[in-house]
Amino acid sequence: MRKSFLIVNLFIGLWLLFAQSCMRMRKSDVVAQQEFSQSGVTLKTATVDLEGFPLHYAQTGSDTAQTLLFVHGSPGSWSAFENYLKNKALQARYRIISVDRPGFGYSDFGDAKNLSEQANMIALFMDKINNHRPITIVGHSLGGPLVVKLTALRPQYIKATVVLAGALDPAAEAPEKWRPWLFKTPLNWLIPGALRPSNQELWFLKQDLREMTGDYAKIITPVYLFHGKKDMLVPYSNVAYAQQKLTNARLVRVTSFENENHFIVWTQEATITQFLLVL
């Protein structure tokens, strides 16, 4: 019994060390810049102070071009879109920026925030980087409702809003009542890396989506929805919900992928890139 007790405690101790140090889903600026350099691309990374909050981002392309702003899902970091930042054709047309959302990457990692708090931070970032050229804003998964909120907050900047497998419909979210048992108890320390803030913000998301219904009416710019019909994480029904809510948008266009799941950012990279090039 004593030996079993020691083994169990050793396992828990090792898991705690692993959980605190691994699966952060981010790479250092130095490593990222080296990788981009090997592809012949100059990568700029920086952290800006937004009323005391450190928001980290990565950028390629010309400072004077119109902006392509990417917002990742949950969990994740700016590097979810690294292939888009490396794309030479996109660089020729855009200043390409991908942010670490608050709580992820190097933007105060681990401190989860709700959608409104995140949107307010990234809206301040948009003010900071304003070069008086239009912004096309692209969000994947949980980044989908976030780019909707950002379009409502800063309509003067937005040329188009692109939602990739976006979680928009509160009725499509599973109850998942087990989530608070993790982040509101010491069990939270057992969750590895970026899954900790992800677990917390996904619990916030259910109420966040209910509270943002008024944001849709503020959107007048074109909205483009991309979604896989076999998405098991964010159901395809989110598309119909968005179409119903975006009553004032100049255009709502849907691109459906019959045999795709949630990960169209990567599996349909060529299609999405081509769309962005002709937008």
QUIWO-V256773 format. One line per field, one symbol per residue. ss: DSSP state (2 for helix, 1 for strand, 0 for the rest). phi: phi as a letter, one per 30 degrees, with the letter a starting at -180 (. if undefined). A space follows every 50 residues. Layout:
# QUIWO-V256773
ss: ???
phi: ???
This chain:
# QUIWO-V256773
ss: 02222222222222222222200000002222222222000001111111 00111111111000011111100000022222222202222221111110 00000000000000222222222222222000001111110222222222 22200001111111000002220000002222200222220000222222 22222222222022222200011111110000000022222222200000 01111110000002222022222222220
phi: .dddddddddddddddddddcchdhbbdedddddddddcibdccbabcdc hjcdccabbbiddcddccccbddbdlaedecdddddddddddcbdcbbcd dejbhcchejcdbdddddddddddddddcecibdcccbbciddddddddd dddbddcddacccchddcddddddehddeddddcbeeeddddhddddded dddeeededddcedddddccddbcccaddcdccbededdddddddddcde abbccccecccdcdecdceddddddddcd
